[in-house]
């Protein structure tokens, strides 16, 4: 049966792996309620542990998240337990790209002082690095609900960005505040995902870099 692919389907499988190792996180979700309405804010650049992988995210993504989180939890300087940050992902290519060619960047925020990777073994096709994700002005919105029903939230955010006189200058990004549990899928209607794009004033001179 042919499957209709939406923006959010890329993370339905891979985020399960992520939440298994971040279950100790219990963020105060009430502070994100205002984000159900789109907004444009300033964000600082963020040091990131990132795994890059090419291919169908329902297959390659699981391997990437496994390597990412396994490495993150071995690093002495990274916050653990309730202080662990939420995982993120970035998708620089058009979602009309064949799934076998999709490029995903799966990341975990790390302290600025982290400059070296621990030893690790990666399967062929996986590339891991410490890098910095640039932010600046971003447009973002909180999506509450299943990953495969994000499209209205994305459309709402895009319309808001345009109405405010901005344009998108970065890749589609998602930050996973709450998802499936360790042993149970939970209630998908209560999944919390921040959808985010870097933006700049329309007609500005900012260069577009959709790879990071």
LUMDRENMAR-592959 format. One record per residue (C-alpha): residue number from 1; x, y, z. Coordinates in Angstrom, 3 decimals. Example, Ala and Ser with C-alpha at 12.3 -4.5 7.8 and 13.67 -1.06 7.14 Angstrom:
// residues 2
<1,<12.300,-4.500,7.800>>
<2,<13.670,-1.060,7.140>>
This chain:
// residues 212
<1,<0.000,0.000,0.000>>
<2,<1.339,3.386,-0.970>>
<3,<2.088,5.541,2.030>>
<4,<1.522,9.276,2.062>>
<5,<4.592,10.982,3.432>>
<6,<4.205,14.140,5.507>>
<7,<6.911,16.293,7.039>>
<8,<6.616,14.681,10.431>>
<9,<6.600,11.008,9.422>>
<10,<10.391,11.136,9.210>>
<11,<10.657,10.951,12.990>>
<12,<7.870,8.558,13.974>>
<13,<10.187,5.581,14.288>>
<14,<13.495,7.181,15.176>>
<15,<12.180,9.240,18.075>>
<16,<11.144,6.054,19.867>>
<17,<14.812,5.193,20.189>>
<18,<15.565,8.664,21.473>>
<19,<12.960,8.616,24.187>>
<20,<14.147,5.284,25.567>>
<21,<17.311,6.981,26.839>>
<22,<15.716,10.283,27.805>>
<23,<12.830,8.990,29.876>>
<24,<14.328,10.493,33.018>>
<25,<13.659,13.927,31.579>>
<26,<10.445,15.358,32.983>>
<27,<10.229,18.848,31.531>>
<28,<7.701,21.312,32.852>>
<29,<5.465,21.295,29.786>>
<30,<3.218,24.020,31.168>>
<31,<5.836,26.641,30.315>>
<32,<5.449,25.787,26.635>>
<33,<1.689,26.340,26.438>>
<34,<2.139,29.859,25.048>>
<35,<4.147,28.394,22.190>>
<36,<1.000,26.844,20.742>>
<37,<0.822,30.238,19.042>>
<38,<3.732,30.817,16.635>>
<39,<6.403,33.306,17.571>>
<40,<9.707,34.742,16.405>>
<41,<12.457,34.843,19.005>>
<42,<16.222,35.141,19.277>>
<43,<18.163,31.976,20.085>>
<44,<21.819,31.587,20.937>>
<45,<23.973,29.282,18.840>>
<46,<24.188,25.819,20.373>>
<47,<27.082,23.387,20.668>>
<48,<25.821,20.011,19.436>>
<49,<26.761,16.364,19.257>>
<50,<25.441,15.381,15.836>>
<51,<25.091,12.203,13.821>>
<52,<24.608,12.634,10.088>>
<53,<23.077,9.875,8.022>>
<54,<21.648,9.476,4.549>>
<55,<18.738,7.172,3.782>>
<56,<15.246,6.206,4.816>>
<57,<14.896,7.666,8.328>>
<58,<12.764,4.745,9.460>>
<59,<15.868,2.593,9.053>>
<60,<18.922,4.851,9.053>>
<61,<17.435,7.129,11.696>>
<62,<17.224,4.394,14.303>>
<63,<20.909,3.645,13.875>>
<64,<21.778,7.341,14.049>>
<65,<19.838,7.964,17.253>>
<66,<21.270,4.854,18.837>>
<67,<24.840,6.019,18.171>>
<68,<24.017,9.595,19.197>>
<69,<22.537,8.777,22.566>>
<70,<24.931,5.968,23.354>>
<71,<27.788,8.422,22.860>>
<72,<26.070,11.295,24.669>>
<73,<25.541,9.248,27.813>>
<74,<29.179,8.175,27.832>>
<75,<30.419,11.768,27.847>>
<76,<31.309,12.933,31.359>>
<77,<30.476,16.610,30.819>>
<78,<26.933,16.143,29.487>>
<79,<23.896,16.639,31.769>>
<80,<22.102,13.425,32.625>>
<81,<18.761,12.430,34.100>>
<82,<16.280,15.243,34.695>>
<83,<18.816,17.782,33.431>>
<84,<19.318,16.097,30.069>>
<85,<18.267,18.268,27.113>>
<86,<15.685,17.264,24.564>>
<87,<17.008,15.690,21.358>>
<88,<16.654,17.590,18.082>>
<89,<16.834,16.866,14.391>>
<90,<17.386,18.883,11.225>>
<91,<16.288,18.077,7.686>>
<92,<17.948,20.209,4.997>>
<93,<16.516,18.634,1.835>>
<94,<13.087,18.980,0.270>>
<95,<10.607,16.435,1.567>>
<96,<9.840,15.554,-2.049>>
<97,<13.301,13.958,-2.200>>
<98,<13.139,10.142,-2.474>>
<99,<13.358,8.682,1.020>>
<100,<16.487,6.732,0.129>>
<101,<18.215,10.087,-0.449>>
<102,<16.985,11.928,2.662>>
<103,<19.684,13.552,4.776>>
<104,<19.127,13.727,8.514>>
<105,<21.125,15.444,11.269>>
<106,<20.254,14.030,14.703>>
<107,<21.579,16.120,17.566>>
<108,<21.905,16.492,21.318>>
<109,<22.916,19.831,22.890>>
<110,<26.183,19.656,24.826>>
<111,<28.043,22.209,26.992>>
<112,<30.199,24.735,25.152>>
<113,<33.329,23.332,26.746>>
<114,<32.940,19.933,25.097>>
<115,<35.597,19.783,22.379>>
<116,<36.456,16.104,21.966>>
<117,<34.533,12.954,21.190>>
<118,<34.984,9.742,23.151>>
<119,<36.081,6.695,21.190>>
<120,<33.212,5.064,19.333>>
<121,<32.378,2.605,16.603>>
<122,<29.936,3.696,13.924>>
<123,<28.241,1.604,11.284>>
<124,<29.055,2.464,7.677>>
<125,<27.161,5.551,6.537>>
<126,<27.056,7.207,9.953>>
<127,<29.125,10.325,10.586>>
<128,<29.378,11.838,14.054>>
<129,<30.886,15.182,15.010>>
<130,<30.859,18.006,17.494>>
<131,<29.642,21.156,15.811>>
<132,<27.675,24.332,16.435>>
<133,<24.154,24.845,15.180>>
<134,<23.586,28.468,14.280>>
<135,<20.346,30.114,15.313>>
<136,<19.787,33.847,15.686>>
<137,<16.193,34.726,14.866>>
<138,<13.904,31.725,14.630>>
<139,<10.248,31.107,13.985>>
<140,<8.801,28.319,16.096>>
<141,<5.587,26.718,17.220>>
<142,<4.609,23.933,19.609>>
<143,<2.874,20.988,18.015>>
<144,<0.855,18.891,20.431>>
<145,<-0.159,15.596,18.917>>
<146,<1.057,12.780,16.691>>
<147,<4.090,13.304,14.503>>
<148,<2.155,12.420,11.366>>
<149,<-0.279,15.283,11.977>>
<150,<2.217,18.143,12.137>>
<151,<1.347,19.618,8.740>>
<152,<-1.292,22.115,10.021>>
<153,<1.185,23.354,12.651>>
<154,<3.892,23.785,10.008>>
<155,<1.454,25.623,7.727>>
<156,<0.409,27.885,10.608>>
<157,<4.042,28.693,11.387>>
<158,<4.916,29.380,7.754>>
<159,<1.973,31.733,7.374>>
<160,<2.955,33.592,10.548>>
<161,<6.569,33.961,9.385>>
<162,<5.370,35.451,6.106>>
<163,<2.869,37.792,7.770>>
<164,<5.592,39.124,10.076>>
<165,<7.743,40.026,7.090>>
<166,<10.278,37.220,7.468>>
<167,<11.475,34.387,5.277>>
<168,<12.903,30.982,6.117>>
<169,<16.702,30.736,5.871>>
<170,<17.367,27.422,7.573>>
<171,<16.295,23.781,7.576>>
<172,<13.244,22.209,9.167>>
<173,<14.101,21.486,12.805>>
<174,<12.257,19.578,15.500>>
<175,<12.871,19.450,19.248>>
<176,<11.253,16.521,21.042>>
<177,<9.980,17.595,24.467>>
<178,<7.741,14.596,25.061>>
<179,<7.129,11.484,23.008>>
<180,<6.602,7.749,23.439>>
<181,<7.496,6.187,26.750>>
<182,<10.135,3.591,27.415>>
<183,<7.749,0.640,27.374>>
<184,<4.518,2.076,26.036>>
<185,<3.591,4.282,23.139>>
<186,<1.609,6.526,25.434>>
<187,<-0.990,8.913,24.124>>
<188,<0.186,10.430,20.815>>
<189,<-2.269,13.277,21.354>>
<190,<0.001,14.436,24.199>>
<191,<3.308,14.376,22.360>>
<192,<5.045,17.778,22.535>>
<193,<7.279,18.806,19.618>>
<194,<8.737,22.226,18.867>>
<195,<8.890,22.910,15.136>>
<196,<11.483,25.525,14.272>>
<197,<13.052,27.400,11.328>>
<198,<15.777,30.001,11.216>>
<199,<14.423,33.203,9.671>>
<200,<15.512,36.637,8.508>>
<201,<13.678,39.755,7.418>>
<202,<12.413,39.343,3.854>>
<203,<14.740,41.037,1.391>>
<204,<17.659,40.884,3.806>>
<205,<21.204,39.901,2.897>>
<206,<21.524,36.901,5.163>>
<207,<23.043,33.881,3.466>>
<208,<21.019,30.695,3.355>>
<209,<22.709,27.638,4.836>>
<210,<20.300,24.722,5.139>>
<211,<22.877,22.068,6.019>>
<212,<23.338,22.931,9.702>>
